[in-house]
Amino acid sequence: MDSTQEQDTLFDTTDLILLSAIGLGTAAWFSRHQLKDLLFGKKQALTPTAGSGTVKKRETNFVKVMKEQGRRVIVFYGSQTGTAEGYAARIAKECSQRFGVNCMTADMELYDLTYLDQVPKDHLVIFVLATYGEGDPTDNAMEFWDLVTEEEPTFSASAEDAPLHNLNFVMFGLGNKTYEHYNEVSRKVTKCLTKLGAHLVGESGEGDDDGSLEEDYLTWKETLWPFFCATLGVDESSAKSGPREPIYSVQELLEYEKDQVYFGELSERPKKHAKVVFDAKRPFIAPVTSRELFSEGGERNCLHVEIDISGTNLSYNTGDHVAMWPTNNEIEVNRLASVLGLTDKLDAVVTINAIDPTASKKYPFPVPTTYRSIFRYYLEICAPISRQILSSFVEFAPTEESKSNLIQLATDKDAYRLHVTESCRNLAQVLEFVTGNDTRTGLFSSVPFDLIVENVSRMQPRFYSISSSAKESPNVISATVVVLSYQPTANPHHIVHGVNSTFLYRIQMQQQQELISSAVPTYNLSGPRQLYLGSDGLCQKVPVHVRHSQFKLPRNSTVPIIMVGPGTGVAPFRAFIRERAFEKDKGKQTGPTLLFYGSRHESQDFLYAQEWPELFSKLGDESRLITAFSRDQPEKIYVQHRLQQEGRLVWDLLQKGGYIYVCGDAKNMARDVNQSFINCAIEFGGMTDTKAHDYVKGLRTTGRYQEDIWS
């Protein structure tokens, strides 16, 4: 696979194992996250108010909440992109509706888990934990991770050697096998809880997001129920399979105040005179500009996007990520509306409330709102849909043939893989497919809208490595975004468009008043209440926030750095190099700076080609740009090949304390690059294969081998 493979989203983009500035001696004294707290400060857990971006102090004792509400099971989720949260909700609903066990879901950031020692023995705690980056917990699970991984964790009351001896728990982990530390969080937490006396119910489940996450979950879930029932004293044979019980109530409003309706705003309107803090719960509607990076005449597009955060509380460090909140295109908005028979009601105002006690939030998104706003801004209507969710639409199929087709997709793994996963069909496209592409509207108009809200994931931000230096450009964030567009082999008549990258591409075309191909879907560029428009009436803004990373330059600027960044993986290294050049201009000494960059063709997609000569000239003769253009010669040449060719130089820099940074594709490039460094240690360090593996692993442990990769 070409090492320049682009991705529209950077879900589960890595955070570094250790801050690069900390050496081995210091690391021996602190755990990894104690280092994070020492250097960055410990994050205080806060609770959002219902439907808002403001925060209040969290609820403390979840055991007390369970007792007050009569819950015997609680499902905690550690989720970065919403996937783990979705699985937690599905487990909780099945516990309640299938087995009649009162259950609740909970964001673990909102509760104090030192009360785990007070959970009664006849209760059950279920953990659904995603591993984020290179073996890290998700942001909302960080405090829990710090608690259980301490040498001597302190719980609320018990000081015994086995303070959790009464705790029965279930574990399902979400990971990605392309990463070295596959499901590290669920495995480590299971080990820590067991060491503290807790009892694992059933077997730990593990899902592979790069392969068959949904199938892994479904297989594990069915093995869980016998153990679940035995632990709680529930008769498994009495499991209910009756009609679906809705989680949400949906009510169309005939009377409403238009000023109170949400048309896509991502957070509650701030109270008068209240200080507004911009973060993940309240994104900043930021001014943006962009320019094309690929040469004219090519088949692909890549945007250099600049985001102005002046005058806000937002700030960033070089190596961080910027999150952009996308808008769904109008073709898919109208497609889903048509299939559901809502075309003539898209602007009807609705309110949606949770009625199921297992729901973790009273409102799924800001309400009251409209069907159109829900499809445009609040739901991931372009995302694939799972087999289990498809089965819930069977009873609403308009014909026996469509019902049979839906049943096949919901029960036959191979049919589902071919016609849904590999064909990249979203919910509306699947419903069209099972009806034989019948063009009549409203074929699934009998589907209750609460089923859509329950089963389609909430819209998530798209994360991009920041390609600007915080020292050089503190008020303007840059991102490097490939416009994703491809035809699936299994469905060649269908073009898949990146949700956010195509939205940004449309903005650029409008700003430059350029003609755009009719093959590119249209978007509503004005935003909710025209918030995205500038004074010229054109789209000039997008919602953003910053996510801090530990992918950082060494504090000592004289330390050599070796960077490997093919394709858009070069983004953080543009930032690193610009920062070193900026420091050099200020009279600061900088060490050797080596960048291995790869793309397809030098003449078409050489990112930032005009910038490199001046930057490397400033850095001096010890710094070099080494390129690999894979398709400019008969044989494919990638960055890992250039690393092998420059093995002696690379090894010498490593012996001088050099740091390695890798950004880009996890599945192929990152693995091949890792092997290249192992080969380098064998050839130039005289190591055996085993010692070379241990050497590279040691670089990772001490923070000298850092990755910002995605699959």
C-alpha positions in Angstrom: 0.0 0.0 0.0 1.3 3.5 -0.8 2.6 5.1 2.3 0.9 8.3 1.4 -2.6 6.9 2.1 -4.8 9.7 3.3 -7.5 9.6 5.9 -10.2 12.1 6.4 -10.4 11.7 10.1 -7.8 11.2 12.7 -9.9 9.2 15.1 -7.8 7.6 17.8 -4.7 9.7 16.7 -1.9 8.8 19.1 -0.7 10.6 22.2 2.8 9.9 23.2 3.9 7.4 25.9 6.2 9.8 27.8 6.9 13.4 27.5 10.1 13.5 25.4 12.0 15.8 27.7 12.0 13.3 30.6 15.1 11.0 30.7 15.3 7.4 31.8 16.6 8.3 35.3 13.7 10.6 36.1 11.2 8.2 34.5 12.2 5.5 37.0 10.7 7.7 39.8 7.4 8.5 38.2 4.6 6.7 36.4 3.8 7.9 33.0 0.7 9.8 34.0 2.3 11.2 37.1 4.7 12.8 34.7 1.8 14.2 32.8 0.4 15.7 36.0 3.8 17.0 37.0 4.4 18.7 33.7 1.0 19.7 32.4 -1.1 19.8 35.6 -3.8 17.3 36.6 -7.1 17.7 34.8 -10.1 18.3 37.1 -13.1 16.1 36.3 -16.1 18.2 35.5 -19.7 17.5 34.6 -21.5 19.3 31.8 -24.9 20.6 32.6 -27.8 19.2 30.5 -27.2 20.2 26.9 -24.7 22.9 27.7 -21.1 23.8 27.4 -20.9 25.1 31.0 -19.6 22.9 33.8 -20.2 22.2 37.4 -18.6 20.0 40.1 -19.2 16.3 39.5 -21.3 14.0 41.4 -19.1 12.2 43.9 -20.5 8.8 45.0 -21.8 6.7 42.2 -22.7 3.9 44.6 -25.1 6.3 46.4 -26.7 7.2 43.0 -27.1 3.6 42.2 -28.8 2.9 45.5 -31.1 5.9 45.3 -32.2 4.9 41.8 -32.5 1.2 42.4 -29.7 0.3 39.9 -27.8 -3.0 40.3 -25.6 -2.5 37.3 -23.6 0.5 36.1 -21.8 0.7 32.8 -18.8 3.0 32.8 -17.3 4.0 29.4 -14.0 5.4 28.5 -14.6 6.9 25.1 -12.7 9.3 22.8 -14.8 9.3 19.7 -18.1 8.0 20.9 -17.7 4.4 19.9 -17.2 3.0 23.4 -20.1 5.2 24.7 -22.3 3.6 22.0 -21.5 0.1 23.1 -22.0 1.0 26.7 -25.5 2.2 25.9 -26.3 -1.0 24.0 -25.1 -3.2 26.9 -27.1 -1.2 29.4 -30.3 -1.3 27.3 -30.0 -5.1 26.9 -29.4 -5.6 30.6 -32.6 -3.6 31.4 -34.9 -4.7 28.6 -33.8 -8.3 28.1 -33.1 -9.3 31.7 -35.1 -6.8 33.7 -32.1 -5.6 35.6 -32.0 -1.9 36.4 -28.9 -0.4 34.8 -27.4 2.9 34.0 -24.6 4.2 31.8 -22.0 6.6 33.1 -19.2 8.8 31.8 -16.4 7.8 34.2 -15.1 11.4 34.2 -18.2 12.5 36.0 -17.9 10.1 39.0 -15.4 9.4 41.7 -14.3 5.8 41.3 -12.6 5.6 44.6 -16.0 4.4 45.7 -15.5 1.1 43.9 -14.7 -0.4 47.3 -18.3 0.3 48.3 -20.1 -1.6 45.5 -22.2 -4.3 47.0 -21.4 -7.9 46.1 -24.8 -8.4 44.4 -24.1 -5.5 42.1 -22.1 -5.4 38.9 -19.8 -2.8 37.3 -19.2 -3.1 33.6 -16.3 -1.2 31.9 -16.2 -0.4 28.2 -12.8 1.1 27.7 -11.1 2.3 24.5 -7.4 2.4 24.2 -6.4 5.7 22.7 -3.1 6.3 20.8 -0.2 4.2 21.9 -1.6 2.5 24.9 -3.2 5.5 26.5 -6.6 5.8 28.3 -9.1 8.2 26.7 -9.3 11.7 28.1 -12.4 10.9 30.2 -10.7 7.8 31.7 -7.5 9.4 32.7 -8.3 10.0 36.4 -9.6 6.4 36.8 -6.4 5.1 35.1 -4.2 7.1 37.4 -6.1 5.7 40.4 -5.9 2.0 39.5 -2.4 2.0 38.2 -0.9 3.5 41.3 1.3 1.2 43.4 -1.0 1.6 46.4 -4.4 3.0 45.2 -6.5 4.8 47.8 -10.2 4.0 47.8 -12.9 5.6 49.8 -13.0 3.5 53.0 -11.0 0.3 52.8 -7.2 0.2 53.5 -7.1 -3.6 53.1 -4.7 -5.4 50.8 -7.7 -6.4 48.7 -10.0 -3.4 49.0 -12.1 -4.4 46.0 -12.9 -8.0 47.2 -16.6 -7.3 46.9 -16.4 -5.9 43.4 -17.7 -8.0 40.5 -16.8 -6.5 37.1 -17.1 -7.0 33.4 -14.6 -5.7 30.8 -14.9 -5.0 27.1 -12.0 -3.2 25.5 -11.8 -1.4 22.1 -8.5 -1.3 20.4 -6.7 -1.4 17.1 -4.3 -4.2 16.2 -2.2 -1.9 13.9 -1.0 -0.3 17.1 1.7 -1.9 19.2 -0.2 -1.6 22.5 -3.4 -3.3 21.4 -6.2 -2.9 24.0 -3.5 -2.0 26.6 -6.0 0.0 28.7 -8.6 -2.8 29.2 -5.9 -5.4 29.8 -4.0 -3.3 32.3 -7.2 -2.2 34.2 -8.3 -5.8 34.4 -5.0 -6.8 35.8 -5.0 -4.0 38.3 -8.6 -4.5 39.5 -7.9 -8.3 39.9 -4.8 -7.6 41.9 -6.9 -5.4 44.2 -9.3 -8.3 44.9 -12.0 -7.7 42.3 -13.6 -10.6 40.4 -13.8 -10.6 36.6 -17.2 -11.9 35.5 -16.9 -14.0 32.3 -14.0 -13.3 30.0 -12.7 -9.9 29.0 -13.8 -8.9 25.5 -11.6 -7.3 23.0 -12.7 -5.5 19.8 -10.4 -4.7 16.9 -11.3 -1.4 15.3 -9.1 -2.2 12.3 -10.9 -5.4 11.6 -14.1 -6.7 13.0 -15.0 -4.6 16.0 -18.7 -5.1 15.7 -18.4 -8.9 15.2 -15.9 -9.1 18.1 -18.5 -7.3 20.3 -21.4 -9.4 19.3 -19.5 -12.7 19.8 -18.2 -11.6 23.3 -21.7 -10.3 24.3 -23.4 -13.6 23.9 -20.7 -15.4 26.0 -21.3 -12.8 28.7 -25.0 -13.3 29.6 -24.7 -16.7 31.4 -22.0 -15.3 33.7 -24.0 -12.0 34.1 -27.2 -13.9 35.1 -25.3 -16.2 37.5 -23.6 -13.2 39.2 -26.9 -11.3 39.7 -29.1 -14.3 40.4 -31.2 -13.8 37.3 -32.9 -16.7 35.5 -31.4 -16.6 32.0 -34.3 -18.6 30.6 -36.7 -15.8 31.5 -34.9 -13.3 29.2 -37.4 -11.2 27.3 -37.6 -10.9 23.5 -40.7 -8.8 23.3 -41.3 -5.5 21.4 -38.7 -2.8 21.4 -38.8 -0.4 24.3 -37.8 3.1 23.2 -35.0 5.0 24.9 -36.2 8.4 23.7 -39.5 10.2 23.3 -39.8 12.5 20.2 -42.5 15.2 20.1 -43.2 17.6 17.3 -43.9 21.0 18.6 -46.7 23.1 17.2 -45.9 26.1 19.4 -42.4 27.3 20.2 -40.2 30.3 20.5 -37.9 30.4 17.5 -35.1 32.1 19.5 -35.1 29.0 21.7 -34.7 26.5 18.8 -31.3 25.0 18.1 -30.5 24.9 14.4 -27.2 23.1 14.7 -25.5 25.0 17.5 -23.2 22.5 19.4 -23.7 23.9 22.9 -26.3 25.7 25.0 -26.4 29.4 24.6 -24.3 31.0 27.3 -26.0 32.9 30.1 -26.0 36.7 29.9 -22.7 38.1 31.3 -21.3 34.6 31.8 -17.7 34.1 30.8 -17.5 31.9 27.8 -14.8 29.2 27.8 -14.2 27.4 24.5 -13.4 23.7 24.7 -14.6 20.3 23.4 -18.0 21.0 24.9 -18.2 24.5 23.5 -16.3 24.8 20.3 -15.2 28.2 19.0 -16.6 29.4 15.7 -13.3 30.3 14.2 -12.4 32.3 11.1 -10.7 30.1 8.5 -8.9 30.5 5.2 -7.3 27.8 3.0 -5.2 27.2 0.0 -4.6 24.3 -2.3 -1.3 22.4 -1.8 -1.3 19.9 -4.7 -0.4 21.0 -8.2 -3.1 22.0 -10.7 -4.3 19.2 -13.0 -4.0 16.4 -10.5 -6.8 14.1 -9.5 -6.6 14.9 -5.7 -6.8 18.0 -3.5 -5.0 18.9 -0.3 -5.8 22.0 1.7 -3.6 24.1 4.0 -6.1 25.4 6.4 -5.4 28.4 8.8 -7.6 28.9 11.8 -7.6 32.2 13.7 -8.0 31.8 17.5 -7.2 35.4 18.4 -9.1 36.8 21.3 -10.2 33.5 22.8 -9.0 31.3 25.7 -7.8 28.7 23.2 -4.1 28.1 23.0 -2.0 25.3 21.6 1.5 23.8 21.8 3.5 22.6 18.9 2.5 19.0 18.2 -1.1 19.3 19.4 -4.2 18.5 17.4 -7.0 20.7 16.2 -10.6 19.4 16.1 -13.0 20.6 13.5 -16.7 19.9 13.8 -18.2 18.9 10.4 -21.4 19.4 8.6 -23.1 16.6 6.6 -23.7 17.1 2.9 -27.1 18.0 1.6 -27.3 14.9 -0.6 -27.2 12.6 2.4 -29.4 14.8 4.5 -32.1 14.7 1.8 -31.5 11.0 1.1 -32.2 10.0 4.7 -35.2 12.4 4.9 -36.6 10.8 1.7 -36.2 7.2 2.9 -37.9 8.1 6.2 -40.7 10.1 4.6 -39.6 13.3 6.3 -38.8 15.4 3.2 -41.8 17.7 3.8 -41.2 17.9 7.5 -37.5 18.7 7.6 -38.0 22.0 9.2 -40.6 20.8 11.8 -39.4 21.6 15.3 -39.0 18.6 17.7 -38.0 18.0 21.2 -36.3 14.7 22.3 -36.0 13.4 25.8 -34.6 10.3 27.3 -37.3 8.1 28.9 -35.2 4.9 29.4 -33.4 4.9 32.8 -30.3 3.4 31.2 -29.7 6.6 29.2 -26.7 8.6 30.5 -28.0 12.0 29.2 -31.4 13.5 29.3 -31.0 15.1 25.9 -29.0 13.4 23.1 -28.2 16.9 21.6 -29.4 20.5 22.1 -33.2 20.6 21.8 -35.7 21.8 20.6 -34.3 21.5 17.1 -35.4 20.4 13.7 -35.1 17.2 11.7 -32.9 19.1 9.2 -30.6 20.3 11.9 -30.4 16.8 13.4 -29.3 15.3 10.0 -26.9 18.1 9.2 -25.1 18.7 12.5 -26.0 16.2 15.2 -25.9 12.7 13.8 -23.2 10.7 11.8 -25.6 9.9 9.0 -22.7 9.1 6.6 -21.2 6.5 8.9 -21.6 2.7 8.4 -24.3 1.0 10.4 -23.9 -2.2 12.4 -25.5 -5.6 11.9 -27.3 -5.5 15.2 -28.7 -2.1 14.5 -29.9 -3.2 11.0 -31.9 -6.0 12.7 -34.0 -3.3 14.5 -35.2 -2.0 11.2 -36.5 -5.4 9.9 -40.0 -5.0 11.3 -40.4 -1.7 9.4 -39.5 -3.1 6.0 -42.1 -2.1 3.4 -42.2 -5.4 1.5 -41.4 -9.1 2.1 -38.5 -8.8 -0.3 -36.9 -5.9 1.5 -37.5 -7.6 4.9 -35.7 -10.7 3.6 -32.8 -8.6 2.3 -32.5 -6.8 5.6 -32.6 -10.0 7.6 -29.8 -11.3 5.4 -27.6 -8.3 6.0 -28.3 -8.4 9.7 -27.5 -12.1 10.1 -25.1 -13.0 7.4 -21.5 -11.8 8.1 -20.3 -12.2 4.6 -23.3 -10.4 3.0 -23.0 -7.6 5.5 -19.2 -7.3 4.8 -19.7 -7.2 1.1 -22.8 -4.9 0.8 -22.3 -2.6 3.8 -18.7 -2.5 5.1 -16.8 -2.9 1.8 -19.4 -1.0 -0.1 -19.3 1.9 2.3 -23.1 2.2 2.6 -24.6 4.4 5.4 -28.1 3.7 6.9 -30.1 5.5 4.2 -28.1 3.8 1.4 -28.6 0.4 3.0 -32.4 1.0 3.2 -32.4 2.0 -0.4 -30.3 -1.0 -1.3 -32.7 -3.6 0.4 -35.7 -2.1 -1.5 -33.9 -2.7 -4.8 -33.2 1.1 -5.1 -36.9 1.8 -5.4 -37.1 5.5 -6.1 -40.4 6.1 -4.2 -40.0 8.2 -1.2 -41.0 7.3 2.3 -40.6 3.5 2.0 -39.4 3.4 5.6 -41.8 6.1 6.9 -43.1 3.7 9.6 -39.7 3.8 11.3 -40.2 5.7 14.6 -37.7 8.6 14.8 -36.6 7.7 18.2 -35.0 4.6 16.6 -32.9 6.8 14.4 -31.8 8.9 17.4 -31.0 5.8 19.4 -29.0 4.0 16.7 -27.1 6.6 14.7 -24.0 7.8 16.4 -23.6 11.4 17.5 -21.6 13.7 15.2 -17.9 13.7 16.3 -15.2 16.2 15.6 -12.4 15.4 13.1 -8.9 15.7 14.5 -5.8 16.9 12.6 -2.2 17.2 13.6 -1.4 20.9 13.8 1.1 22.0 11.1 2.1 25.4 12.6 4.5 26.3 15.4 3.0 27.8 18.5 6.0 30.0 19.1 6.0 31.4 15.6 2.2 31.6 15.2 0.5 31.5 18.5 -2.9 32.9 17.3 -3.2 31.0 14.0 -3.4 27.2 13.9 -2.6 25.4 10.6 -3.9 22.0 9.5 -3.1 19.9 6.4 -6.2 18.2 5.1 -6.4 15.8 2.1 -9.8 15.9 0.5 -11.0 12.3 0.7 -12.8 10.9 -2.3 -12.7 7.3 -3.5 -14.8 4.5 -5.1 -15.1 1.3 -3.1 -14.1 -1.8 -5.1 -17.2 -3.6 -3.9 -19.5 -0.7 -5.0 -17.7 1.1 -7.9 -20.7 3.3 -8.8 -20.6 4.9 -5.4 -18.2 7.7 -4.5 -17.3 8.1 -0.8 -16.6 11.7 0.2 -14.8 12.7 3.4 -17.4 14.4 5.5 -15.2 17.2 6.9 -12.5 17.4 4.2 -15.2 17.9 1.5 -16.9 20.5 3.6 -13.6 22.4 3.8 -13.1 22.0 0.1 -16.5 23.5 -0.6 -15.7 26.4 1.6 -12.5 27.1 -0.3 -14.2 26.9 -3.6 -16.8 29.4 -2.5 -14.3 31.8 -1.0 -12.3 31.7 -4.3 -15.5 31.7 -6.4 -14.2 28.8 -8.4 -16.3 26.3 -10.3 -16.6 23.0 -8.6 -17.4 19.6 -10.1 -21.0 18.5 -9.9 -19.7 15.2 -8.6 -18.7 16.9 -5.3 -21.7 17.0 -2.9 -23.2 20.3 -1.8 -23.3 21.6 1.7 -25.2 24.3 3.6 -22.2 26.6 4.1 -24.0 29.2 6.2 -24.1 27.2 9.3 -26.7 27.3 12.1 -28.3 30.8 12.2 -25.7 31.8 9.6 -22.9 31.7 12.2 -20.4 30.5 9.6 -20.8 33.5 7.3 -18.4 36.5 7.1 -19.3 40.1 6.3 -19.1 39.3 2.6 -21.8 36.7 2.9 -19.4 33.8 2.2 -18.6 30.9 4.6 -15.6 32.0 6.6 -15.8 30.1 9.8 -15.9 26.5 11.3 -16.3 25.2 14.9 -13.0 24.2 16.4 -11.3 23.2 19.7 -7.8 22.1 20.6 -6.8 18.7 22.0 -3.4 18.7 23.7 -0.9 16.0 22.8 2.4 14.8 24.2 3.9 14.5 20.7 6.5 17.1 21.5 10.0 18.3 20.5 12.7 17.7 23.1 13.1 20.6 25.5 16.8 20.8 24.6 16.8 22.2 21.1 20.3 20.9 20.4 19.1 17.3 20.6 19.0 15.6 17.1 15.6 14.7 15.8 14.7 12.2 13.0 11.2 12.7 11.6 9.4 10.3 9.3 6.2 11.8 7.8 4.9 10.6 4.4 1.9 12.4 2.9 -0.1 14.4 5.4 2.0 12.8 8.1 4.4 15.6 7.4 2.0 18.1 9.1 3.4 18.1 12.7 7.0 18.1 11.2 6.3 21.3 9.3 5.5 22.6 12.7 8.6 21.2 14.3 10.9 22.5 11.6 9.3 25.9 11.5 9.8 26.1 15.3 13.4 25.2 15.1 14.0 27.7 12.3 12.2 30.3 14.4 14.4 29.6 17.3 17.5 29.7 15.1 16.5 33.1 13.9 16.3 34.2 17.6 19.9 33.0 18.1 19.2 29.7 19.8 21.3 26.6 19.0 19.5 23.8 17.3 20.6 20.2 16.7 20.6 18.2 13.5 17.1 18.0 12.0 16.4 15.1 9.6 13.0 14.8 7.8 12.1 11.7 5.7 9.2 12.7 3.5 7.3 10.7 0.9 4.5 11.2 -1.6 3.5 9.8 -5.0 4.9 12.3 -7.4 7.3 15.2 -6.9 5.6 17.3 -9.5 2.0 16.7 -8.1 1.8 16.2 -4.4 5.0 17.3 -2.8 3.6 19.1 0.3 5.2 22.4 1.2 7.8 22.0 -1.5 8.3 25.8 -1.7 9.0 26.1 2.0 11.6 23.5 2.7 14.7 25.1 1.0 14.6 28.2 3.1 13.8 26.4 6.3 16.6 23.9 5.9 19.0 26.6 4.9 18.3 28.3 8.2 18.9 25.1 10.1 22.3 24.5 8.6 24.3 21.8 6.9 23.6 19.1 9.5 19.9 19.2 8.7 18.5 17.5 5.7 15.2 16.8 3.8 15.3 13.2 2.3 12.5 12.5 -0.1 10.8 9.3 -1.5 8.5 9.8 -4.4 6.9 6.3 -4.8 5.7 6.6 -8.4 8.3 8.6 -10.1 10.3 5.5 -11.1 9.4 1.9 -12.1 10.1 0.5 -8.6 8.2 1.8 -5.6 10.3 3.8 -3.2 9.0 4.6 0.3 10.3 6.4 3.3 11.4 3.2 4.9 13.7 2.5 2.0 15.3 5.9 2.4 15.8 5.2 6.1 17.7 2.0 5.2 19.9 3.9 2.7 20.7 6.5 5.3 21.2 4.0 8.1 24.7 5.1 9.1 23.6 8.7 9.5 20.5 7.7 11.4 22.5 5.4 13.8 25.0 8.2 14.5 22.3 10.6 15.4 20.7 8.0 17.7 24.1 7.5 19.5 24.1 11.3 20.1 20.8 11.0 21.9 18.5 11.7 18.9 14.7 11.4 19.1 12.6 9.6 16.5 9.2 10.9 15.4 6.8 9.1 13.1 3.5 10.4 11.8 1.1 8.8 9.3 -0.4 5.4 8.5 -0.2 2.9 11.3 -1.1 -0.3 9.4 1.8 -0.4 7.0 4.1 2.6 7.1 4.7 2.8 10.9 5.4 -0.9 11.1 7.8 -0.8 8.2 9.6 2.2 9.7 9.8 0.6 13.1 11.5 -2.4 11.4 13.9 -0.1 9.5 15.1 1.2 12.9 15.5 -2.3 14.1 17.5 -3.2 11.0 19.6 -0.1 11.6 20.5 -1.3 15.1 21.5 -4.7 13.7 23.6 -3.4 10.8 25.3 -0.5 12.4 25.0 -1.3 16.1 26.1 -4.9 15.7 23.1 -6.1 17.7 21.3 -9.4 17.5 17.7 -9.3 16.4 16.5 -9.7 19.9 18.7 -6.9 21.3 17.8 -4.6 18.4 14.1 -5.1 19.2 14.8 -4.4 22.8 16.8 -1.3 21.9 14.0 0.2 19.8 11.5 -0.7 22.5 13.7 1.1 25.0 13.6 4.2 22.9 9.8 4.1 23.1 9.8 3.6 26.8 12.1 6.6 27.4 10.1 8.8 25.1 12.8 8.9 22.4 10.5 7.1 19.8 7.2 8.9 19.5 4.3 8.2 17.1 1.3 10.2 15.9 -0.3 7.6 13.7 -3.7 6.5 12.6 -5.3 3.6 10.7 
